[in-house]
Amino acid sequence: MNMTLNWHQKHQAERTLSERFSDMITSFVGSWPFVILHILWFGAWLFFKIEKFPYGLLTMSVSLEAIFLTTFVMMSQNRQAQRDRIQAEADYATNVKAKEEIEDIQHRLARIENEKLEKILTLLEKR
């Protein structure tokens, strides 16, 4: 079965391993399980007194996590912008082709209408 891929399927298939990984991370970061995991993590850190105030290790680990997550999110957003450009180009190409086909149909209809008018006038002149 010969199946052509649409622009989104092509884009998904062409992603590198690192792009798929960052998309997977970004997808998880933007979810409730991620929020709940962090609530549990911070709660356990404070409840079990893993370190004393001012929580230097916790602050450092959260800062490092923020740096990496920000990078992954930005990479994913850049790819989303690229996908949007590809989709806009595909939409534009579709619109141009549709416009050309519509104009062709309008010309054909106008020609048919003119032919009908000429036949009517010919019939009226014969009377």
N, CA, C and O atoms as a GROMACS GRO file, in nm:
protein
  508
    1MET      N    1   0.085  -0.119   0.000
    1MET     CA    2   0.000   0.000   0.000
    1MET      C    3   0.089   0.125   0.000
    1MET      O    4   0.170   0.143   0.091
    2ASN      N    5   0.076   0.208  -0.099
    2ASN     CA    6   0.156   0.328  -0.111
    2ASN      C    7   0.086   0.443  -0.042
    2ASN      O    8  -0.016   0.493  -0.090
    3MET      N    9   0.140   0.485   0.070
    3MET     CA   10   0.076   0.591   0.148
    3MET      C   11   0.171   0.710   0.158
    3MET      O   12   0.285   0.695   0.202
    4THR      N   13   0.125   0.826   0.116
    4THR     CA   14   0.208   0.945   0.127
    4THR      C   15   0.192   1.005   0.265
    4THR      O   16   0.083   1.004   0.322
    5LEU      N   17   0.301   1.058   0.317
    5LEU     CA   18   0.300   1.118   0.450
    5LEU      C   19   0.264   1.265   0.439
    5LEU      O   20   0.305   1.332   0.345
    6ASN      N   21   0.189   1.315   0.536
    6ASN     CA   22   0.164   1.459   0.539
    6ASN      C   23   0.284   1.529   0.602
    6ASN      O   24   0.377   1.463   0.649
    7TRP      N   25   0.282   1.662   0.605
    7TRP     CA   26   0.398   1.738   0.653
    7TRP      C   27   0.431   1.705   0.797
    7TRP      O   28   0.548   1.700   0.834
    8HIS      N   29   0.330   1.681   0.881
    8HIS     CA   30   0.354   1.652   1.022
    8HIS      C   31   0.420   1.514   1.038
    8HIS      O   32   0.514   1.499   1.117
    9GLN      N   33   0.371   1.416   0.965
    9GLN     CA   34   0.430   1.283   0.974
    9GLN      C   35   0.573   1.283   0.924
    9GLN      O   36   0.659   1.215   0.982
   10LYS      N   37   0.601   1.358   0.818
   10LYS     CA   38   0.738   1.369   0.769
   10LYS      C   39   0.828   1.434   0.875
   10LYS      O   40   0.939   1.388   0.900
   11HIS      N   41   0.776   1.540   0.937
   11HIS     CA   42   0.855   1.610   1.039
   11HIS      C   43   0.884   1.518   1.158
   11HIS      O   44   0.995   1.516   1.210
   12GLN      N   45   0.783   1.443   1.200
   12GLN     CA   46   0.801   1.350   1.312
   12GLN      C   47   0.904   1.242   1.277
   12GLN      O   48   0.988   1.206   1.360
   13ALA      N   49   0.899   1.192   1.156
   13ALA     CA   50   0.989   1.085   1.114
   13ALA      C   51   1.133   1.134   1.100
   13ALA      O   52   1.227   1.055   1.116
   14GLU      N   53   1.152   1.261   1.071
   14GLU     CA   54   1.285   1.315   1.047
   14GLU      C   55   1.355   1.363   1.174
   14GLU      O   56   1.471   1.406   1.167
   15ARG      N   57   1.289   1.357   1.289
   15ARG     CA   58   1.352   1.404   1.413
   15ARG      C   59   1.470   1.314   1.451
   15ARG      O   60   1.466   1.192   1.434
   16THR      N   61   1.573   1.378   1.504
   16THR     CA   62   1.689   1.302   1.550
   16THR      C   63   1.659   1.244   1.688
   16THR      O   64   1.557   1.277   1.750
   17LEU      N   65   1.748   1.159   1.736
   17LEU     CA   66   1.732   1.099   1.868
   17LEU      C   67   1.730   1.207   1.976
   17LEU      O   68   1.648   1.202   2.068
   18SER      N   69   1.818   1.305   1.966
   18SER     CA   70   1.821   1.411   2.067
   18SER      C   71   1.694   1.496   2.061
   18SER      O   72   1.645   1.541   2.165
   19GLU      N   73   1.639   1.518   1.943
   19GLU     CA   74   1.515   1.594   1.931
   19GLU      C   75   1.398   1.517   1.992
   19GLU      O   76   1.314   1.575   2.060
   20ARG      N   77   1.393   1.387   1.966
   20ARG     CA   78   1.287   1.306   2.027
   20ARG      C   79   1.300   1.305   2.179
   20ARG      O   80   1.200   1.311   2.250
   21PHE      N   81   1.423   1.298   2.228
   21PHE     CA   82   1.448   1.298   2.373
   21PHE      C   83   1.402   1.429   2.435
   21PHE      O   84   1.333   1.429   2.537
   22SER      N   85   1.442   1.542   2.375
   22SER     CA   86   1.401   1.671   2.433
   22SER      C   87   1.250   1.690   2.424
   22SER      O   88   1.191   1.750   2.514
   23ASP      N   89   1.186   1.641   2.318
   23ASP     CA   90   1.040   1.650   2.309
   23ASP      C   91   0.974   1.565   2.417
   23ASP      O   92   0.872   1.605   2.474
   24MET      N   93   1.031   1.448   2.445
   24MET     CA   94   0.978   1.361   2.549
   24MET      C   95   0.992   1.427   2.687
   24MET      O   96   0.899   1.424   2.767
   25ILE      N   97   1.108   1.487   2.713
   25ILE     CA   98   1.131   1.556   2.840
   25ILE      C   99   1.034   1.673   2.853
   25ILE      O  100   0.970   1.691   2.957
   26THR      N  101   1.022   1.752   2.748
   26THR     CA  102   0.932   1.868   2.750
   26THR      C  103   0.788   1.826   2.772
   26THR      O  104   0.713   1.893   2.843
   27SER      N  105   0.749   1.716   2.711
   27SER     CA  106   0.614   1.666   2.728
   27SER      C  107   0.588   1.628   2.875
   27SER      O  108   0.482   1.657   2.929
   28PHE      N  109   0.688   1.564   2.937
   28PHE     CA  110   0.671   1.525   3.077
   28PHE      C  111   0.672   1.646   3.169
   28PHE      O  112   0.596   1.652   3.266
   29VAL      N  113   0.760   1.745   3.140
   29VAL     CA  114   0.770   1.864   3.224
   29VAL      C  115   0.637   1.940   3.226
   29VAL      O  116   0.602   2.000   3.327
   30GLY      N  117   0.565   1.937   3.116
   30GLY     CA  118   0.439   2.010   3.109
   30GLY      C  119   0.320   1.925   3.152
   30GLY      O  120   0.212   1.936   3.094
   31SER      N  121   0.339   1.840   3.253
   31SER     CA  122   0.229   1.752   3.295
   31SER      C  123   0.210   1.755   3.445
   31SER      O  124   0.297   1.800   3.520
   32TRP      N  125   0.093   1.708   3.489
   32TRP     CA  126   0.065   1.699   3.632
   32TRP      C  127   0.155   1.602   3.706
   32TRP      O  128   0.194   1.630   3.819
   33PRO      N  129   0.189   1.488   3.647
   33PRO     CA  130   0.283   1.400   3.718
   33PRO      C  131   0.415   1.469   3.754
   33PRO      O  132   0.473   1.441   3.859
   34PHE      N  133   0.462   1.557   3.668
   34PHE     CA  134   0.584   1.632   3.698
   34PHE      C  135   0.564   1.722   3.819
   34PHE      O  136   0.649   1.728   3.908
   35VAL      N  137   0.452   1.792   3.823
   35VAL     CA  138   0.422   1.881   3.936
   35VAL      C  139   0.410   1.800   4.065
   35VAL      O  140   0.467   1.837   4.167
   36ILE      N  141   0.337   1.690   4.059
   36ILE     CA  142   0.317   1.606   4.178
   36ILE      C  143   0.451   1.548   4.225
   36ILE      O  144   0.478   1.544   4.345
   37LEU      N  145   0.533   1.504   4.132
   37LEU     CA  146   0.666   1.451   4.166
   37LEU      C  147   0.748   1.555   4.242
   37LEU      O  148   0.815   1.523   4.340
   38HIS      N  149   0.742   1.679   4.197
   38HIS     CA  150   0.819   1.784   4.264
   38HIS      C  151   0.760   1.821   4.400
   38HIS      O  152   0.834   1.851   4.494
   39ILE      N  153   0.630   1.818   4.411
   39ILE     CA  154   0.568   1.842   4.542
   39ILE      C  155   0.615   1.735   4.640
   39ILE      O  156   0.651   1.765   4.754
   40LEU      N  157   0.613   1.610   4.595
   40LEU     CA  158   0.658   1.501   4.682
   40LEU      C  159   0.807   1.513   4.714
   40LEU      O  160   0.849   1.490   4.827
   41TRP      N  161   0.887   1.548   4.613
   41TRP     CA  162   1.031   1.561   4.632
   41TRP      C  163   1.063   1.671   4.734
   41TRP      O  164   1.139   1.649   4.828
   42PHE      N  165   1.005   1.790   4.714
   42PHE     CA  166   1.031   1.900   4.807
   42PHE      C  167   0.976   1.870   4.945
   42PHE      O  168   1.038   1.901   5.047
   43GLY      N  169   0.858   1.809   4.948
   43GLY     CA  170   0.799   1.773   5.078
   43GLY      C  171   0.887   1.674   5.154
   43GLY      O  172   0.910   1.689   5.274
   44ALA      N  173   0.937   1.572   5.083
   44ALA     CA  174   1.026   1.474   5.147
   44ALA      C  175   1.155   1.540   5.192
   44ALA      O  176   1.205   1.511   5.300
   45TRP      N  177   1.208   1.629   5.111
   45TRP     CA  178   1.333   1.698   5.144
   45TRP      C  179   1.318   1.775   5.275
   45TRP      O  180   1.407   1.773   5.361
   46LEU      N  181   1.205   1.844   5.290
   46LEU     CA  182   1.180   1.922   5.411
   46LEU      C  183   1.138   1.835   5.528
   46LEU      O  184   1.184   1.856   5.641
   47PHE      N  185   1.052   1.738   5.503
   47PHE     CA  186   0.998   1.653   5.610
   47PHE      C  187   1.107   1.565   5.673
   47PHE      O  188   1.114   1.553   5.796
   48PHE      N  189   1.191   1.504   5.589
   48PHE     CA  190   1.295   1.414   5.639
   48PHE      C  191   1.424   1.489   5.674
   48PHE      O  192   1.524   1.427   5.708
   49LYS      N  193   1.422   1.621   5.664
   49LYS     CA  194   1.535   1.707   5.700
   49LYS      C  195   1.666   1.655   5.639
   49LYS      O  196   1.763   1.627   5.710
   50ILE      N  197   1.666   1.643   5.509
   50ILE     CA  198   1.783   1.592   5.437
   50ILE      C  199   1.901   1.688   5.453
   50ILE      O  200   2.016   1.645   5.457
   51GLU      N  201   1.872   1.816   5.463
   51GLU     CA  202   1.976   1.914   5.494
   51GLU      C  203   1.914   2.027   5.573
   51GLU      O  204   1.792   2.042   5.576
   52LYS      N  205   1.998   2.106   5.636
   52LYS     CA  206   1.949   2.217   5.719
   52LYS      C  207   1.927   2.341   5.633
   52LYS      O  208   1.984   2.357   5.525
   53PHE      N  209   1.843   2.427   5.686
   53PHE     CA  210   1.819   2.556   5.623
   53PHE      C  211   1.952   2.626   5.607
   53PHE      O  212   2.031   2.622   5.702
   54PRO      N  213   1.984   2.686   5.498
   54PRO     CA  214   1.908   2.740   5.387
   54PRO      C  215   1.899   2.648   5.266
   54PRO      O  216   1.876   2.697   5.155
   55TYR      N  217   1.916   2.521   5.280
   55TYR     CA  218   1.895   2.422   5.175
   55TYR      C  219   1.982   2.448   5.050
   55TYR      O  220   1.930   2.459   4.939
   56GLY      N  221   2.111   2.458   5.069
   56GLY     CA  222   2.205   2.485   4.960
   56GLY      C  223   2.204   2.377   4.853
   56GLY      O  224   2.204   2.407   4.734
   57LEU      N  225   2.205   2.250   4.896
   57LEU     CA  226   2.205   2.140   4.798
   57LEU      C  227   2.074   2.137   4.718
   57LEU      O  228   2.075   2.116   4.597
   58LEU      N  229   1.962   2.158   4.788
   58LEU     CA  230   1.833   2.161   4.720
   58LEU      C  231   1.828   2.276   4.620
   58LEU      O  232   1.782   2.260   4.507
   59THR      N  233   1.877   2.393   4.662
   59THR     CA  234   1.879   2.510   4.575
   59THR      C  235   1.965   2.484   4.452
   59THR      O  236   1.926   2.518   4.340
   60MET      N  237   2.083   2.424   4.472
   60MET     CA  238   2.171   2.396   4.360
   60MET      C  239   2.108   2.295   4.265
   60MET      O  240   2.113   2.314   4.143
   61SER      N  241   2.048   2.188   4.318
   61SER     CA  242   1.989   2.087   4.231
   61SER      C  243   1.869   2.142   4.155
   61SER      O  244   1.849   2.110   4.037
   62VAL      N  245   1.790   2.224   4.220
   62VAL     CA  246   1.675   2.286   4.151
   62VAL      C  247   1.723   2.383   4.044
   62VAL      O  248   1.664   2.392   3.936
   63SER      N  249   1.831   2.457   4.073
   63SER     CA  250   1.885   2.550   3.973
   63SER      C  251   1.939   2.475   3.852
   63SER      O  252   1.916   2.516   3.739
   64LEU      N  253   2.011   2.367   3.875
   64LEU     CA  254   2.062   2.287   3.764
   64LEU      C  255   1.948   2.227   3.683
   64LEU      O  256   1.951   2.225   3.560
   65GLU      N  257   1.847   2.178   3.754
   65GLU     CA  258   1.730   2.123   3.684
   65GLU      C  259   1.664   2.230   3.598
   65GLU      O  260   1.626   2.204   3.484
   66ALA      N  261   1.651   2.351   3.652
   66ALA     CA  262   1.589   2.461   3.577
   66ALA      C  263   1.669   2.494   3.453
   66ALA      O  264   1.611   2.522   3.347
   67ILE      N  265   1.802   2.493   3.464
   67ILE     CA  266   1.885   2.522   3.347
   67ILE      C  267   1.862   2.418   3.238
   67ILE      O  268   1.839   2.454   3.122
   68PHE      N  269   1.866   2.291   3.274
   68PHE     CA  270   1.847   2.186   3.173
   68PHE      C  271   1.706   2.186   3.117
   68PHE      O  272   1.686   2.173   2.996
   69LEU      N  273   1.607   2.201   3.205
   69LEU     CA  274   1.469   2.200   3.157
   69LEU      C  275   1.441   2.318   3.065
   69LEU      O  276   1.370   2.305   2.966
   70THR      N  277   1.497   2.434   3.099
   70THR     CA  278   1.479   2.551   3.014
   70THR      C  279   1.538   2.526   2.876
   70THR      O  280   1.479   2.562   2.774
   71THR      N  281   1.655   2.463   2.874
   71THR     CA  282   1.719   2.431   2.746
   71THR      C  283   1.632   2.335   2.664
   71THR      O  284   1.612   2.357   2.545
   72PHE      N  285   1.582   2.229   2.729
   72PHE     CA  286   1.497   2.133   2.658
   72PHE      C  287   1.370   2.199   2.607
   72PHE      O  288   1.326   2.173   2.494
   73VAL      N  289   1.310   2.284   2.688
   73VAL     CA  290   1.186   2.353   2.647
   73VAL      C  291   1.214   2.445   2.529
   73VAL      O  292   1.136   2.450   2.434
   74MET      N  293   1.326   2.518   2.534
   74MET     CA  294   1.360   2.607   2.423
   74MET      C  295   1.385   2.529   2.295
   74MET      O  296   1.343   2.570   2.187
   75MET      N  297   1.455   2.415   2.306
   75MET     CA  298   1.478   2.332   2.188
   75MET      C  299   1.346   2.285   2.130
   75MET      O  300   1.328   2.286   2.008
   76SER      N  301   1.255   2.244   2.216
   76SER     CA  302   1.125   2.197   2.170
   76SER      C  303   1.044   2.310   2.107
   76SER      O  304   0.976   2.291   2.007
   77GLN      N  305   1.052   2.429   2.167
   77GLN     CA  306   0.981   2.544   2.111
   77GLN      C  307   1.038   2.584   1.976
   77GLN      O  308   0.963   2.623   1.886
   78ASN      N  309   1.168   2.574   1.961
   78ASN     CA  310   1.229   2.605   1.831
   78ASN      C  311   1.179   2.508   1.725
   78ASN      O  312   1.151   2.548   1.612
   79ARG      N  313   1.168   2.380   1.761
   79ARG     CA  314   1.115   2.282   1.666
   79ARG      C  315   0.968   2.309   1.638
   79ARG      O  316   0.921   2.290   1.525
   80GLN      N  317   0.894   2.352   1.739
   80GLN     CA  318   0.753   2.386   1.717
   80GLN      C  319   0.742   2.503   1.619
   80GLN      O  320   0.656   2.503   1.531
   81ALA      N  321   0.828   2.602   1.635
   81ALA     CA  322   0.828   2.715   1.540
   81ALA      C  323   0.862   2.666   1.400
   81ALA      O  324   0.803   2.713   1.302
   82GLN      N  325   0.956   2.574   1.390
   82GLN     CA  326   0.991   2.517   1.260
   82GLN      C  327   0.872   2.441   1.201
   82GLN      O  328   0.843   2.453   1.082
   83ARG      N  329   0.804   2.362   1.286
   83ARG     CA  330   0.684   2.289   1.240
   83ARG      C  331   0.578   2.388   1.193
   83ARG      O  332   0.513   2.364   1.091
   84ASP      N  333   0.561   2.498   1.266
   84ASP     CA  334   0.462   2.599   1.228
   84ASP      C  335   0.495   2.661   1.092
   84ASP      O  336   0.406   2.683   1.010
   85ARG      N  337   0.625   2.688   1.070
   85ARG     CA  338   0.666   2.743   0.939
   85ARG      C  339   0.637   2.643   0.828
   85ARG      O  340   0.587   2.680   0.722
   86ILE      N  341   0.669   2.516   0.852
   86ILE     CA  342   0.644   2.413   0.751
   86ILE      C  343   0.495   2.402   0.723
   86ILE      O  344   0.453   2.390   0.608
   87GLN      N  345   0.414   2.406   0.830
   87GLN     CA  346   0.269   2.398   0.812
   87GLN      C  347   0.218   2.520   0.737
   87GLN      O  348   0.132   2.507   0.650
   88ALA      N  349   0.270   2.638   0.769
   88ALA     CA  350   0.226   2.759   0.700
   88ALA      C  351   0.261   2.752   0.551
   88ALA      O  352   0.182   2.792   0.466
   89GLU      N  353   0.381   2.699   0.520
   89GLU     CA  354   0.420   2.684   0.380
   89GLU      C  355   0.330   2.583   0.309
   89GLU      O  356   0.290   2.605   0.194
   90ALA      N  357   0.298   2.474   0.377
   90ALA     CA  358   0.209   2.373   0.318
   90ALA      C  359   0.069   2.431   0.297
   90ALA      O  360   0.007   2.409   0.193
   91ASP      N  361   0.021   2.506   0.395
   91ASP     CA  362  -0.111   2.569   0.382
   91ASP      C  363  -0.111   2.670   0.267
   91ASP      O  364  -0.207   2.677   0.190
   92TYR      N  365  -0.003   2.747   0.256
   92TYR     CA  366   0.006   2.845   0.148
   92TYR      C  367   0.004   2.776   0.012
   92TYR      O  368  -0.068   2.818  -0.079
   93ALA      N  369   0.083   2.669  -0.001
   93ALA     CA  370   0.087   2.595  -0.128
   93ALA      C  371  -0.052   2.539  -0.161
   93ALA      O  372  -0.095   2.543  -0.276
   94THR      N  373  -0.120   2.487  -0.060
   94THR     CA  374  -0.255   2.434  -0.081
   94THR      C  375  -0.351   2.545  -0.124
   94THR      O  376  -0.433   2.527  -0.214
   95ASN      N  377  -0.339   2.661  -0.059
   95ASN     CA  378  -0.426   2.773  -0.092
   95ASN      C  379  -0.401   2.824  -0.234
   95ASN      O  380  -0.495   2.857  -0.307
   96VAL      N  381  -0.274   2.831  -0.274
   96VAL     CA  382  -0.241   2.876  -0.410
   96VAL      C  383  -0.299   2.779  -0.512
   96VAL      O  384  -0.358   2.821  -0.611
   97LYS      N  385  -0.280   2.649  -0.487
   97LYS     CA  386  -0.332   2.548  -0.581
   97LYS      C  387  -0.485   2.556  -0.586
   97LYS      O  388  -0.544   2.548  -0.694
   98ALA      N  389  -0.550   2.571  -0.470
   98ALA     CA  390  -0.696   2.580  -0.467
   98ALA      C  391  -0.743   2.705  -0.542
   98ALA      O  392  -0.843   2.701  -0.614
   99LYS      N  393  -0.671   2.816  -0.524
   99LYS     CA  394  -0.707   2.939  -0.594
   99LYS      C  395  -0.698   2.918  -0.745
   99LYS      O  396  -0.786   2.962  -0.820
  100GLU      N  397  -0.590   2.852  -0.790
  100GLU     CA  398  -0.575   2.826  -0.933
  100GLU      C  399  -0.687   2.737  -0.985
  100GLU      O  400  -0.740   2.761  -1.094
  101GLU      N  401  -0.723   2.635  -0.909
  101GLU     CA  402  -0.830   2.546  -0.952
  101GLU      C  403  -0.964   2.618  -0.954
  101GLU      O  404  -1.045   2.598  -1.045
  102ILE      N  405  -0.988   2.702  -0.855
  102ILE     CA  406  -1.114   2.780  -0.851
  102ILE      C  407  -1.121   2.875  -0.969
  102ILE      O  408  -1.226   2.887  -1.032
  103GLU      N  409  -1.010   2.942  -0.999
  103GLU     CA  410  -1.009   3.033  -1.114
  103GLU      C  411  -1.033   2.957  -1.244
  103GLU      O  412  -1.103   3.006  -1.332
  104ASP      N  413  -0.975   2.838  -1.255
  104ASP     CA  414  -0.996   2.755  -1.374
  104ASP      C  415  -1.144   2.717  -1.386
  104ASP      O  416  -1.201   2.725  -1.495
  105ILE      N  417  -1.203   2.677  -1.277
  105ILE     CA  418  -1.346   2.641  -1.277
  105ILE      C  419  -1.431   2.762  -1.313
  105ILE      O  420  -1.528   2.751  -1.387
  106GLN      N  421  -1.395   2.879  -1.259
  106GLN     CA  422  -1.471   3.000  -1.291
  106GLN      C  423  -1.462   3.033  -1.441
  106GLN      O  424  -1.561   3.072  -1.502
  107HIS      N  425  -1.343   3.016  -1.497
  107HIS     CA  426  -1.328   3.041  -1.641
  107HIS      C  427  -1.412   2.942  -1.722
  107HIS      O  428  -1.478   2.980  -1.819
  108ARG      N  429  -1.408   2.816  -1.682
  108ARG     CA  430  -1.488   2.715  -1.752
  108ARG      C  431  -1.637   2.748  -1.742
  108ARG      O  432  -1.710   2.740  -1.841
  109LEU      N  433  -1.682   2.784  -1.622
  109LEU     CA  434  -1.824   2.819  -1.604
  109LEU      C  435  -1.861   2.941  -1.686
  109LEU      O  436  -1.968   2.946  -1.746
  110ALA      N  437  -1.771   3.039  -1.688
  110ALA     CA  438  -1.798   3.159  -1.768
  110ALA      C  439  -1.808   3.123  -1.916
  110ALA      O  440  -1.895   3.173  -1.987
  111ARG      N  441  -1.718   3.034  -1.964
  111ARG     CA  442  -1.722   2.990  -2.102
  111ARG      C  443  -1.852   2.916  -2.132
  111ARG      O  444  -1.915   2.939  -2.236
  112ILE      N  445  -1.893   2.828  -2.042
  112ILE     CA  446  -2.019   2.755  -2.060
  112ILE      C  447  -2.136   2.852  -2.064
  112ILE      O  448  -2.227   2.840  -2.146
  113GLU      N  449  -2.133   2.950  -1.974
  113GLU     CA  450  -2.240   3.049  -1.969
  113GLU      C  451  -2.245   3.129  -2.100
  113GLU      O  452  -2.352   3.154  -2.155
  114ASN      N  453  -2.129   3.168  -2.148
  114ASN     CA  454  -2.124   3.242  -2.275
  114ASN      C  455  -2.176   3.157  -2.391
  114ASN      O  456  -2.248   3.206  -2.477
  115GLU      N  457  -2.138   3.029  -2.393
  115GLU     CA  458  -2.186   2.939  -2.498
  115GLU      C  459  -2.337   2.925  -2.491
  115GLU      O  460  -2.405   2.925  -2.594
  116LYS      N  461  -2.391   2.913  -2.369
  116LYS     CA  462  -2.536   2.904  -2.354
  116LYS      C  463  -2.604   3.031  -2.402
  116LYS      O  464  -2.707   3.025  -2.470
  117LEU      N  465  -2.548   3.145  -2.369
  117LEU     CA  466  -2.606   3.273  -2.413
  117LEU      C  467  -2.602   3.284  -2.565
  117LEU      O  468  -2.698   3.330  -2.627
  118GLU      N  469  -2.493   3.242  -2.625
  118GLU     CA  470  -2.482   3.246  -2.771
  118GLU      C  471  -2.586   3.155  -2.836
  118GLU      O  472  -2.646   3.192  -2.937
  119LYS      N  473  -2.609   3.038  -2.778
  119LYS     CA  474  -2.710   2.946  -2.832
  119LYS      C  475  -2.850   3.006  -2.818
  119LYS      O  476  -2.932   2.996  -2.909
  120ILE      N  477  -2.876   3.067  -2.705
  120ILE     CA  478  -3.006   3.130  -2.684
  120ILE      C  479  -3.028   3.242  -2.784
  120ILE      O  480  -3.135   3.254  -2.843
  121LEU      N  481  -2.923   3.326  -2.803
  121LEU     CA  482  -2.935   3.435  -2.898
  121LEU      C  483  -2.954   3.381  -3.041
  121LEU      O  484  -3.031   3.438  -3.119
  122THR      N  485  -2.886   3.275  -3.074
  122THR     CA  486  -2.900   3.213  -3.206
  122THR      C  487  -3.042   3.163  -3.225
  122THR      O  488  -3.102   3.184  -3.330
  123LEU      N  489  -3.097   3.097  -3.122
  123LEU     CA  490  -3.235   3.050  -3.130
  123LEU      C  491  -3.334   3.166  -3.142
  123LEU      O  492  -3.430   3.158  -3.219
  124LEU      N  493  -3.310   3.272  -3.068
  124LEU     CA  494  -3.400   3.387  -3.075
  124LEU      C  495  -3.393   3.456  -3.212
  124LEU      O  496  -3.494   3.506  -3.263
  125GLU      N  497  -3.274   3.459  -3.270
  125GLU     CA  498  -3.259   3.522  -3.401
  125GLU      C  499  -3.328   3.440  -3.510
  125GLU      O  500  -3.376   3.497  -3.608
  126LYS      N  501  -3.334   3.308  -3.494
  126LYS     CA  502  -3.400   3.224  -3.592
  126LYS      C  503  -3.551   3.244  -3.589
  126LYS      O  504  -3.615   3.215  -3.690
  127ARG      N  505  -3.608   3.288  -3.486
  127ARG     CA  506  -3.753   3.308  -3.475
  127ARG      C  507  -3.792   3.426  -3.551
  127ARG      O  508  -3.910   3.460  -3.555
   0.00000   0.00000   0.00000
